[in-house]
Amino acid sequence: MDNLSNMGKKIAQLRKSHGMTQEELGKRLSVSAQAVSKWENSDSLPDLSLIVELAKTFDSTTDYLLGQEGGLATLLPQIRDSFANMSTDEKISFLGEIITVAEPIIPRAEPEPSGHPSLVHIHLGPTGMGLWAKDRLACILTTPFLKEAIETLQENTEFPLNLIPREIVQVLFALLRDMNDLRPDYAIDEKTLRASLQHIANLEQILAECIELGFVDRVRGGYRLNYKADLVVRLLALVHQTTNKHGTINVVIGR
Protein backbone atom coordinates (compact mmCIF):
# COMPACT_ATOMS: atom_id res chain seq x y z
CA MET A 1 0.00 0.00 0.00
CA ASP A 2 2.94 2.33 0.63
CA ASN A 3 3.90 2.13 -3.03
CA LEU A 4 0.34 2.92 -4.10
CA SER A 5 0.11 5.86 -1.69
CA ASN A 6 3.19 7.31 -3.38
CA MET A 7 1.46 7.22 -6.75
CA GLY A 8 -0.25 10.53 -6.04
CA LYS A 9 3.09 12.23 -5.38
CA LYS A 10 4.51 10.80 -8.61
CA ILE A 11 1.51 11.97 -10.63
CA ALA A 12 1.83 15.47 -9.19
CA GLN A 13 5.57 15.56 -9.84
CA LEU A 14 5.24 14.32 -13.43
CA ARG A 15 2.36 16.70 -14.14
CA LYS A 16 4.34 19.71 -12.91
CA SER A 17 7.48 18.64 -14.79
CA HIS A 18 5.39 18.58 -17.98
CA GLY A 19 4.02 22.05 -17.26
CA MET A 20 0.41 20.87 -16.97
CA THR A 21 -2.35 21.99 -14.63
CA GLN A 22 -4.70 19.54 -12.95
CA GLU A 23 -7.44 20.74 -15.29
CA GLU A 24 -5.27 20.18 -18.41
CA LEU A 25 -4.34 16.68 -17.29
CA GLY A 26 -7.98 15.93 -16.50
CA LYS A 27 -9.11 17.03 -19.97
CA ARG A 28 -6.47 14.81 -21.58
CA LEU A 29 -7.74 11.82 -19.60
CA SER A 30 -11.45 12.79 -19.80
CA VAL A 31 -11.75 13.20 -16.03
CA SER A 32 -12.33 16.22 -13.82
CA ALA A 33 -9.64 18.34 -12.23
CA GLN A 34 -11.15 17.27 -8.89
CA ALA A 35 -10.40 13.62 -9.73
CA VAL A 36 -6.77 14.50 -10.49
CA SER A 37 -6.55 16.41 -7.20
CA LYS A 38 -7.84 13.35 -5.32
CA TRP A 39 -5.18 11.15 -6.97
CA GLU A 40 -2.41 13.56 -6.04
CA ASN A 41 -3.63 13.80 -2.45
CA SER A 42 -3.86 9.97 -2.26
CA ASP A 43 -7.59 10.19 -1.54
CA SER A 44 -8.26 7.84 -4.45
CA LEU A 45 -6.45 5.95 -7.19
CA PRO A 46 -6.95 6.14 -10.97
CA ASP A 47 -8.54 3.17 -12.74
CA LEU A 48 -6.16 0.67 -14.35
CA SER A 49 -6.91 1.96 -17.85
CA LEU A 50 -6.11 5.49 -16.72
CA ILE A 51 -2.80 4.37 -15.24
CA VAL A 52 -1.82 3.18 -18.71
CA GLU A 53 -2.91 6.53 -20.18
CA LEU A 54 -0.98 8.41 -17.47
CA ALA A 55 2.18 6.47 -18.33
CA LYS A 56 1.77 7.36 -22.02
CA THR A 57 1.07 11.00 -21.23
CA PHE A 58 4.17 11.36 -19.09
CA ASP A 59 6.48 9.10 -21.20
CA SER A 60 6.74 6.98 -18.07
CA THR A 61 6.02 3.35 -17.26
CA THR A 62 3.15 1.79 -15.37
CA ASP A 63 5.73 0.06 -13.13
CA TYR A 64 7.10 3.45 -12.09
CA LEU A 65 3.63 4.77 -11.25
CA LEU A 66 2.74 1.59 -9.35
CA GLY A 67 5.99 1.65 -7.40
CA GLN A 68 7.32 -1.57 -8.92
CA GLU A 69 10.75 -0.16 -9.71
CA GLY A 70 13.58 -2.62 -10.25
CA GLY A 71 16.37 -0.18 -11.05
CA LEU A 72 17.46 1.31 -14.35
CA ALA A 73 19.01 -1.98 -15.48
CA THR A 74 15.51 -3.47 -15.83
CA LEU A 75 14.77 -0.87 -18.54
CA LEU A 76 17.67 -1.96 -20.78
CA PRO A 77 15.69 -4.60 -22.75
CA GLN A 78 12.99 -2.01 -23.50
CA ILE A 79 15.61 0.58 -24.48
CA ARG A 80 17.34 -1.89 -26.82
CA ASP A 81 14.05 -2.74 -28.52
CA SER A 82 13.13 0.92 -28.85
CA PHE A 83 16.56 1.84 -30.27
CA ALA A 84 16.06 -0.64 -33.10
CA ASN A 85 13.15 1.47 -34.40
CA MET A 86 14.54 4.93 -33.63
CA SER A 87 16.07 7.31 -36.13
CA THR A 88 19.57 8.67 -35.60
CA ASP A 89 18.14 12.04 -34.52
CA GLU A 90 15.86 10.34 -32.00
CA LYS A 91 18.77 8.35 -30.55
CA ILE A 92 20.87 11.51 -30.21
CA SER A 93 17.99 13.34 -28.55
CA PHE A 94 17.46 10.46 -26.10
CA LEU A 95 21.13 10.24 -25.17
CA GLY A 96 21.21 13.99 -24.76
CA GLU A 97 18.39 13.74 -22.24
CA ILE A 98 20.36 11.09 -20.32
CA ILE A 99 23.41 13.36 -20.16
CA THR A 100 21.24 16.26 -19.02
CA VAL A 101 19.71 14.18 -16.23
CA ALA A 102 23.12 12.93 -15.10
CA GLU A 103 24.73 16.37 -15.15
CA PRO A 104 22.17 19.22 -15.04
CA ILE A 105 23.14 22.14 -17.24
CA ILE A 106 24.20 25.20 -15.25
CA PRO A 107 22.14 28.19 -16.41
CA ARG A 108 24.20 30.63 -18.45
CA ALA A 109 24.81 34.00 -16.80
CA GLU A 110 24.68 35.78 -20.16
CA PRO A 111 22.02 35.37 -22.88
CA GLU A 112 22.79 32.90 -25.65
CA PRO A 113 23.82 34.47 -28.96
CA SER A 114 21.05 34.62 -31.54
CA GLY A 115 21.21 31.92 -34.18
CA HIS A 116 22.42 29.26 -31.72
CA PRO A 117 19.30 27.73 -30.15
CA SER A 118 21.12 24.59 -28.97
CA LEU A 119 24.68 25.33 -27.94
CA VAL A 120 27.00 22.50 -26.97
CA HIS A 121 27.04 21.53 -23.31
CA ILE A 122 30.21 19.79 -22.09
CA HIS A 123 30.66 18.27 -18.65
CA LEU A 124 34.14 17.27 -17.55
CA GLY A 125 34.70 15.71 -14.16
CA PRO A 126 35.97 12.69 -12.21
CA THR A 127 33.22 10.51 -13.73
CA GLY A 128 34.28 11.28 -17.30
CA MET A 129 33.06 13.57 -20.06
CA GLY A 130 29.61 14.20 -21.46
CA LEU A 131 28.86 16.20 -24.60
CA TRP A 132 25.44 17.26 -25.76
CA ALA A 133 24.11 19.53 -28.48
CA LYS A 134 20.35 19.12 -28.82
CA ASP A 135 19.40 17.20 -31.98
CA ARG A 136 23.02 17.18 -33.11
CA LEU A 137 25.44 15.36 -30.82
CA ALA A 138 25.48 13.09 -27.81
CA CYS A 139 28.61 11.42 -26.46
CA ILE A 140 29.55 9.89 -23.11
CA LEU A 141 33.18 9.09 -22.29
CA THR A 142 34.21 7.26 -19.15
CA THR A 143 37.28 8.27 -17.14
CA PRO A 144 39.16 5.01 -17.92
CA PHE A 145 38.58 5.51 -21.65
CA LEU A 146 39.76 9.13 -21.53
CA LYS A 147 42.89 8.18 -19.58
CA GLU A 148 43.65 5.36 -22.02
CA ALA A 149 43.11 7.71 -24.96
CA ILE A 150 45.51 10.31 -23.52
CA GLU A 151 48.17 7.69 -22.77
CA THR A 152 47.89 6.22 -26.27
CA LEU A 153 48.17 9.63 -27.88
CA GLN A 154 51.21 10.50 -25.76
CA GLU A 155 52.95 7.33 -26.89
CA ASN A 156 52.11 7.69 -30.57
CA THR A 157 51.09 11.16 -31.69
CA GLU A 158 49.32 10.99 -35.03
CA PHE A 159 47.06 13.24 -37.07
CA PRO A 160 45.80 15.81 -36.21
CA LEU A 161 48.20 16.56 -33.36
CA ASN A 162 51.23 15.91 -35.58
CA LEU A 163 50.33 19.15 -37.37
CA ILE A 164 51.46 20.96 -34.22
CA PRO A 165 55.19 21.20 -33.37
CA ARG A 166 56.22 18.33 -31.12
CA GLU A 167 57.49 20.66 -28.37
CA ILE A 168 54.09 22.38 -28.13
CA VAL A 169 52.33 19.02 -27.90
CA GLN A 170 54.64 18.03 -25.04
CA VAL A 171 53.79 21.24 -23.17
CA LEU A 172 50.07 20.58 -23.65
CA PHE A 173 50.36 17.10 -22.19
CA ALA A 174 52.54 18.32 -19.32
CA LEU A 175 49.86 20.84 -18.33
CA LEU A 176 46.88 18.51 -18.83
CA ARG A 177 45.14 18.09 -15.50
CA ASP A 178 44.31 14.82 -13.83
CA MET A 179 40.60 14.02 -14.01
CA ASN A 180 40.45 13.89 -10.21
CA ASP A 181 42.02 17.35 -9.85
CA LEU A 182 39.95 19.69 -11.99
CA ARG A 183 40.21 22.70 -9.69
CA PRO A 184 39.51 26.08 -11.36
CA ASP A 185 42.66 27.55 -9.80
CA TYR A 186 44.81 24.69 -11.05
CA ALA A 187 48.35 25.61 -12.12
CA ILE A 188 51.76 23.95 -12.36
CA ASP A 189 54.56 25.98 -10.87
CA GLU A 190 57.35 26.97 -13.23
CA LYS A 191 60.02 24.93 -11.43
CA THR A 192 57.99 21.70 -11.69
CA LEU A 193 57.11 22.37 -15.32
CA ARG A 194 60.72 23.04 -16.29
CA ALA A 195 61.85 19.88 -14.50
CA SER A 196 59.38 17.75 -16.47
CA LEU A 197 60.31 19.41 -19.78
CA GLN A 198 64.05 19.87 -19.25
CA HIS A 199 64.76 18.09 -22.54
CA ILE A 200 63.25 21.08 -24.42
CA ALA A 201 66.12 23.50 -24.88
CA ASN A 202 64.01 26.49 -25.97
CA LEU A 203 61.23 25.99 -23.42
CA GLU A 204 60.84 29.73 -22.76
CA GLN A 205 60.11 30.33 -26.45
CA ILE A 206 57.72 27.36 -26.67
CA LEU A 207 55.76 28.57 -23.65
CA ALA A 208 55.51 32.03 -25.20
CA GLU A 209 54.16 30.46 -28.43
CA CYS A 210 51.61 28.42 -26.47
CA ILE A 211 50.40 31.57 -24.71
CA GLU A 212 50.23 33.48 -28.00
CA LEU A 213 48.26 30.67 -29.64
CA GLY A 214 45.76 30.76 -26.77
CA PHE A 215 46.58 27.28 -25.45
CA VAL A 216 48.23 28.24 -22.16
CA ASP A 217 47.62 30.88 -19.50
CA ARG A 218 50.32 32.25 -17.24
CA VAL A 219 48.75 32.79 -13.83
CA ARG A 220 49.83 33.38 -10.28
CA GLY A 221 51.49 30.15 -9.24
CA GLY A 222 52.71 29.09 -12.68
CA TYR A 223 51.16 27.93 -15.93
CA ARG A 224 47.93 26.17 -16.80
CA LEU A 225 46.19 24.82 -19.86
CA ASN A 226 43.09 26.95 -20.43
CA TYR A 227 39.78 25.12 -20.48
CA LYS A 228 39.39 25.27 -24.27
CA ALA A 229 42.81 23.75 -24.91
CA ASP A 230 42.18 21.19 -22.15
CA LEU A 231 38.98 19.99 -23.84
CA VAL A 232 40.54 20.07 -27.32
CA VAL A 233 43.41 17.80 -26.25
CA ARG A 234 40.98 15.32 -24.70
CA LEU A 235 38.70 15.37 -27.75
CA LEU A 236 41.64 14.89 -30.10
CA ALA A 237 42.72 11.96 -27.95
CA LEU A 238 39.20 10.55 -28.32
CA VAL A 239 39.33 10.89 -32.11
CA HIS A 240 42.79 9.30 -32.19
CA GLN A 241 41.73 6.42 -29.95
CA THR A 242 38.57 5.59 -31.87
CA THR A 243 40.12 5.80 -35.33
CA ASN A 244 43.54 4.26 -34.76
CA LYS A 245 43.03 1.49 -32.22
CA HIS A 246 43.06 -1.72 -34.24
CA GLY A 247 40.02 -3.95 -34.16
CA THR A 248 37.72 -1.59 -32.25
CA ILE A 249 36.16 0.54 -34.95
CA ASN A 250 33.19 -0.28 -37.13
CA VAL A 251 32.60 2.21 -39.96
CA VAL A 252 29.47 2.30 -42.09
CA ILE A 253 29.69 4.64 -45.09
CA GLY A 254 26.61 5.56 -47.08
CA ARG A 255 23.08 4.33 -46.55
Order of alpha helices (4+ residues) and beta strands (2+ residues): alpha-alpha-alpha-alpha-alpha-alpha-alpha-alpha-beta-beta-beta-alpha-alpha-alpha-alpha-beta-beta-alpha
